[in-house]
Amino acid sequence: MSAGWVAAMVRAKAMARRRLGAGAARRLASAPGLADALSMLEGTAYARAAAPGTTLAEAEQQVAAAEVWQLRVLSGWLPRSAVGLARALGARYELANIEAHARALAAPGRRQAYYELGSLALSWPRIAATISVPELRAALAASPWGDPGDASAETLHDILVLRWLRMVAAEAPQATEWVSGAAVLVAAKQLLVATRGPAESVVRAAVPLIGSEWVRTRSVPDLRTATPVAGRWALDGVGSPAELWRAEAGLAARIESDGFRLLRQGTPDVDAFLGAVAVLAVDGWRVRVALGDASYGAGPGEVLGVVA
């Protein structure tokens, strides 16, 4: 095993130990207000979100920015053979940048916050330089993201998510069930929640991951049957579209559980790195949920209960 993998594993485990964890997240959610919750982040990996006067949206951005920074640090210690995996995992933040840039082009003058991707960037510098929607579409078409077509904001999000999931699947077969489960949830939202049903562009993006049989279903049980075994677990215990939030929380819980299992393996390799990134990503997600709960002042919600 290379020295690069050993160094990466040491740092991955150290970062994972700095996570906030479920207990601290529940304490955040129990704070009497957002300001009190943010003050509890001082001295943590999410300390930049604790600045006085920070809004919920700004805090959520800062928490995700901490995830980006952790991934950038870890990727700097990886052997060259794992650079593709680091970029595939980091593409979720490039995805967010693309959506923010699309909003900026649609509403000039509106301030947008972008993540600093560094070496994780796939095509962001070229995409960020575009100054019109047609230019953005052309830049995406010439990038690993591919042409999104004439997509609406919601459709663009789902297309990019599905293409990002394909990137992860190509680099990390160990994540197949996570990827398939996430793709099934995108399909469920398009099929059972979107007012117009699944857009053709979304169906095409989903086919490599979960096929197309799901398009003809009209209920959660039928959708579960029509999707591949690797992903149908994501709908376990879900009986109606109103319960899809539980499936999303269950996906996070599954990723975290599997991440800990991968991280506990003694061999310094891609599994340990993937496990650390998974654990840290879910920790950031949990913190954002907890901050949202604190902002409402109602204490921990049901979502945190699923990922206790």
Buried (B, 14 or more C-beta within 10 A) or exposed (E): EBEBBBBBBEBBBEBBEEBBBBEBBBBBBBBEEBBEBBEBBEEBBBEBBBEEEBEBEBBBBBBBBBBBBBBBBBBEBBBEEBBBBBBBBBBBBBBBBBBBBBEBBEEEEEEEEBBEBBEBBBBBEBBBEBEEEEBBBEBBEEBBBBBBBEBEEBBBBBBBBBBBBBBBBEBBEBBBBBBBBBBBBBBBBBBBEBEEEBBEBBBBBBEBBBBEEBBEBEEBEBBBEBBBEBBBBBBEEBEEBEEBBBBBBBBBBBBBBBBBEBBEEEEBBBBBBBBBBBBBBBBBBBBBBBBBBBBEEEEBBEBBEBBE
